Amino acid sequence: MASDVAVAGLAGEDRRGTVRAVVRLAAPAIAQSLLHTLVFLIDRAMLGRHGAESLASMQISNPIVWSTYSILSALSVGTVALVGRAVGAGDRALATSAARASVLFATVAGIAAAALGLLLLPAIMAMFPAAGEGVRTASRAYLGTILPGMPFVLLSITLGAILQASGDTRTPFLVAAAANLVNCAVNWVLIFGHLGAPELGARGAAVGSVAAMAVSAATLGIVLVRGRAAVGLRGRGGERRAFARMWRVSGASFGERVVQQIGFLGYVAMIGALGATAMAANQALISIEAICFLSADGFGIAGAAIVAQRLGARRPSEAGLGARVATALGVGLLSTFGLSFLLVPQLLLGAFTPDARIVEMGEPCLWVAAAAQPFMAVAVVLGESLRGAGATRAAFVAALIGGLFVRLGATAVLAFGMDLGLVGVWLGSTADWVVRSVLLSAVFLRGRWRDLSV
């Protein structure tokens, strides 16, 4: 099998071979992350042309969908750790049991999230009285359509994580590309009412997203059921034991995701207190930095897969080398991005807004973001690599200290106490990345993650 050959071929590779392996895994993983984000960016772009209320509704809908997905997808951390180790150890039975348990959990969790979300939908809408009836109506239509599709969203992410853990990042990338085409086509037809279809606006965008994720989940499921990868879904038995092992790893990740979302909501609230211009500038800044974060996440996926596989094959020194190479490549790429922040900040910001006030406010923030990039790379890539080893408690503690206490505390002091405004917000986020990178580097260098059992 192709994935088995790829994993086996990594056994005797030197440093240059490890670099090639990381790049081979990371490149499609980065592209896949960008494509997943592109689904929502396309929704925003098309809804912006449909009407202001349709676009504004995404300010309500997107955080709810993202928070739900982020927390529930935490089990994929345990999936990567256990499936990767099983593949590295040549234990196909365990890898397959873990894959089936992950798929079952994603299905059940998705259905539960859909039911609870629909039940709470009236209460959620009541939280935004100032948004206006038109915006609330559009948001209600979007959420009322996308929440029932949550099982497809979670299944797509879980099935992709299974393949990535086995060393196949190319297939999830190709499937994500096809899903984007589906999303674009359905959006064009249903948002605007082309080809005789009804004009559904925000609801049409939700149908497009659900259709894209359904296609992605079905295609990835077929790939795994056919059993040509290093791991498949055929057979039965062992799911309960595999799930218990994955939960031991993922439990801390659930806590980490909850902490992150609490910090995120507090962070967003502070930005909102700075006014409309600051909010607009921050949206442009986030859009620019998202490319950096997603690139680091791609190297993190590669690092996690290699670490899990090498530990499963009882080659901890190669696991450490893989994590260091992935981190170094991530630092190099993000530092290059940071250099562009310093050299052409107005050009980058001008791509998102023609408003000179927003560009002027965002420029010094982009200088701060440039300094943050190498620290972000270390925190994201090492964090994912440690999760691949099963060291999720360390990642949780780093997120708790950096993402909750440092980020929120520093932002409050710098943005409001010292009256630095949006620059203070970005200094606060930079302080978070610095602290996380130091904490995670210390955990990695201590080396206890090499001896963890999954």
N, C-alpha and C positions, 0 to 999 in steps of 0.2 A: 504493500500500500504506500501511496506517495508520502503521506504524513509520517508513517513509520520510518521510511527511508530518510526523510528530512531530520527527524529526531535522532536517529542513529548516526547520521552523518555529522552531527554536532559534537559527538563524543570526543574526537581527537583533534579538534580544531584549535589552532593557536589564537593569539590575540587578534590578528587580522581576520581570521575566520570568524571569530566572535563578532567583530565589527560588522562583517558582511551579514551574519545571521540576524543581528539586531536590526540593521537597515532593512533586510528582506522582510522581517516581521513588522517593523514600525511603519514603513512607507504606506502599505495599504491600510494599516490601522489608523494612521493620521487621516488619510483620504476618507476612510469610512466615517470617522468622527465628524469631519467637515461636511460630509454628505448628510448625516443625521441632522446636523444643525441647519443645513440648507433647506430641509423640509419646512422648518418653522420660519426661516428667513423668506422663503418663497411665499408662504402664507401671508406674512406681513407685507411684503411688496405688493402682492395682488390685492389684498384687502385695502391697502393704502390708495390704490387706484379705484376701488369700488366705492369708498366713502370714508369720511373721517370717523364716523361712529363705528364702522366695522373695524377699522384699525385700532381705535381707542379701546375696543372691547378686549383686545389681546393683552392689555395691561392688567386685566382681571383674570383672564383665562390662562395665560401662559404660566404665571407663578404657581397656580393651583395644580396644573398638569405636571409641571416640572418637579414640584415638591413631592407629589404622589409617586411619580416615576422614580425619583432619586432615592427615596426611602425604601420602596419596595424592591428595587433592583439590587439592594445590598447583598442578597444571597449570591449574586453572580461572583462576588469576591471569593466565597467558599467554593463555588463551582470551578473557578480558575485554579485555586490552590489544590483541590483534590483531584480534579481531572488532569491537571498538568503533572502532578506527582505520579498518578496512576499510569499515564502515558509514558513518562520517563522511566518508570519501573517495568514497563511492558505488561502491566496488569490491565488488559482490555476489559475484563469482567467488572472490575471496580470502576473503571472510567465510564463504562456504559451504565452501570447502576447509578452512579453519581449524575450522569446526564439525564437519565429518566427521572430521578428524584427532583432535579432542578426544574425540568419541564413541568412536572406535576405541580410543584409549588408555585411556579409562575402562573399557571392556569388558575389555580384556586385563589391565589392572592389577587390576580387581575379581576376575577369575577367579584370577589369581596369588595375590592376597591371601587369597582363600577357601581355596585349596589349601594354602598355607603355614600359615594359621591352624589348619586342621583337623589338619595334620601335627604342629603344635606344641602342640595342645590338651592332651595328657597332661602335657607338661612344664609348661605354664602352671598346670594344676591342682595340680601337685606343689609349686608355689611358695607355696601357701596351706594348709599343714597345720593351722594353728590355727583355720581357719574352721569346721571341723566337716564331717563327711561329708554331712549334709543340705544345707548351703550349697553345698558343692562340687558335689554332684549337680545341684542346681538351676542353678548357674552353667554346668556342663558342658552341660546340656540347652539353655540359652539360647544359648550360644556355638555349639554344634553345629548350631543352626538358623539363627542370624542370619549367621554367617560365609559359608555358601553363598549368601546373599542380598546379599553385598557388591557384586557388579556392579550390582544395582538401585540401591543406595545411591549409588554413584559416578556412575552414569548420571543419576540424578535431579538431583544437584547440578550436574553438567556441563551438562545440557540447560537447567536453570534459569539458569546463568551465561551461556549463549549468548543466551538471550532478554533477560536483564538488560543485557548488553553492547549489544544492539541498541536498547535504550531501552524494552523492554517488561517492566516489573516486575509488572504487574497479572496476567498469565496465570500466572506461577509462584505468585503468592499464591493465586489461585483454586484451582489444582491442589493446593497444599499444604492448603487447607481441606478439599477433598474427600478427600485422603489421610488426614487426621485422623479424619474420620468413619469411613473404612474401618478404621483402627486401633482406634478405640473399639468398633466392632461386633464385630470379630474377637476382640479381647481379652475382651469380655464373654462371648462364647460359649465360647472355648477355655480361658481361665484358670480359670473357675469350672465349666465343663461344663454350660452352659445349652443348652436346645433339644435335649437328647439327645446332645450332643457329649461327647467324653471330657474329663475335667478334667485339663488339661495344665500348669497353673501357669505357671512361668517359660518353659517351652517355648511355651506358648500366647501369651505376650506377644511372644516373638520372631517367631512366625508372623504376629501382627498387624502388627509393625513391617515385616517383609519384604513383606507384602501391601500395606501403605500405600506403600512405596517403589516396588514394582512397578507399582502403579496410577499413581503420579506419573511414573515414567520412561516408561511406555507412553503416557500422555496427552500429556506434553510432546514425546515423539518424534513422535506423530501431528501435533501442531501444526506442528512444524518440517518434517516430510516434506510436508505439504500446501503449504508454500511461500508462505503468505500474509503472513509476517512479513518484516522487512528482510533476514533471513538464513534459509536453509533447509538441508536435508540432501540434496536430490536432486542427481544428477550424479556424476561421478568425475573424478579427476585433481587433482594439486597438493597432495595430502595430505602427502606426505613433506616437501616444502619448507615447507608451513605448519607442520607439527609442529616442524621444526628452528627456525623463527622463534619459535614459542611456547616451546620448551625454553630458548632463550637468555634469555627473560624469566623462566620458571618455575624454572630451575635453582636460583637463589638462594632462591626461595620454599621449595623442598624443604629446603634447609639451614636456613632460618628455622623451618620447622615442626618439624624434628628438634630444633633448639635449644630451641624452646618446650616440647616434650614432655619433654626432659631436665630443664629448669627446673621444669616442672610436677610431675614425679615427685619431685624433690628438695624442692620446696615442700610437697607432700602429706606426705612423710616427716617433715618438721619439725613440721607441724601434728599428725601422729599422735603425736609424742613429747610433746605437751602434755597428752594424756589424753583420755578419752572425752567429758567435758563440753565441752572446747575444740573437739573434732571436731564435736560436735552443733551448737554455736553457730556454727561456721564454715560448716556446711552451710546453716543458716538465713540467714546473711549472704550467702553466695554466691547463694542463691536470690533474695534481694532485689536484689542488684547485677546479676544476670543480665539483668533488664529494661533496666537502663541500658546494659550492654554491647551487647545486641542492638539497642537503639535507635541507638547510635552506629554499629554495623555497618551498619544500614540506610542511614544518611546516607553512610557510606563507600562502599556499593554505588552509590548515586546519584552521588557524587563521582567514582568511578572510571569509570562509564559516560560521564559528561559530559566528563571530561578526555580519555578515549580518543577519543570522537567528535570533539571540537573539534580535537585534535591531528591526527586523520586528515583533517579538513577544512581544515587549515593555519590555524587560528585560535587560536594559543597564548594570547593575552590573554583570550579567552573561557574557555579551559580553566582558567587561573589563577583567574578570577572564579568559575567553578563550584565549584572546590575550596574557595575561601575562604568562599563562601556555605554550602556543605555543612558546613564546619567550624564556622562561626558558629552555624548552626542546631543542630548537635549540642551545642555548648557550652551554648547557651541551654536546651535541653531537659534535659540531664544536670545542669546547675546547679539547675534546678527540682526534679529528683529529689533532689539533694543537700540542698536546703532541707527537704524532707520528712523526710530522715534526721535532721536536727537537731530538727525540731519534734515528730515523733511516733515516736521510735525504738522505744518499748515497744509501741506498737500494731502496727508493722510486724513486729517480732520475735515478738510474741504470736500473729500469724497462722500461724506455723510451729511453735510449741511452747508448751505451757502451763507448762513448767518454769521457775520463777522464777530458778533458778540460771543457766540458759542465757540468759535474757533479760538478767539483770544482767551477765553476762560479755560479751554481744554489744553492749550499748548503747554503750560507749565506742569500740568498733570501728566502729560505724556513724557515729559522729562523725568518725572518721578517713576513712571512705569518702566522707563528704560533701565533704571537702576534695579528695579525689582525682578527683571526677567531671569537672570541666572539663579536667583534664590527660588523663584517659582519653579524653574526646571528641576532643581535638586529636590524640592519638597514634593512635587507631583510624581517624578519618576521614581525616586527612592520610596515614596509612600506606596505606590503601586507594586514595586518590587518586593517590599516587605509584606504586603498583603498576599502576594503570590507565595511567599514562604509560610504564610499563616500567622504572621506577627501583626494581627489586626488591632490588638490592644494598644500597641505602640502608636499606630496611626490614629487611633481614637484619642489617646492622651494628647498627641500633637495637635489634633483638630480642636480639642477642648480648650487647650491653653492658647494656641495661636488664633484659631478661627473665632472663638467666642470672647475670651477675656482680653487678649492683646488687641485684636482688630477693633472690637467695639470700644474698649477703653481708650486706645490710642486715638481712634477717630473722634470720640467725644471730646477729648482734651484738645487735640490739634485743630479740629474743624470749628469747634464752638468755644472752648476755653481760651485758645490762643487766636481765635478769629481768622483762621487760615482758609476757611470755606472748603471748596472742592479739593484744593491742593492738600488740605489736612486729611480729607477722606482717603486720598490715594497714598499719602504717607502712612495712614493707619493700615491700609491693606499691605503695603510694603513691609511694615513692621511684622505683620502676621506671617508673610512668606519667609522673612529672615528667621524668625523664631522657629517656625516649622522645619526649615532646612537644617538648622543647628540641632534640634531635638532628634530628627530622623537620622541625620548623619551620625550622631552619637550612638543611637541604637544599632545602626548598621555596622559601624566600626567595632562595637562591642562583640558582635558576632554570635550572640545567643540564638538568633533566628535560624542559624544553620542546624540547630539540634531540636527544633520544634517538631512535634508529631502532628499530623493532620488526620 
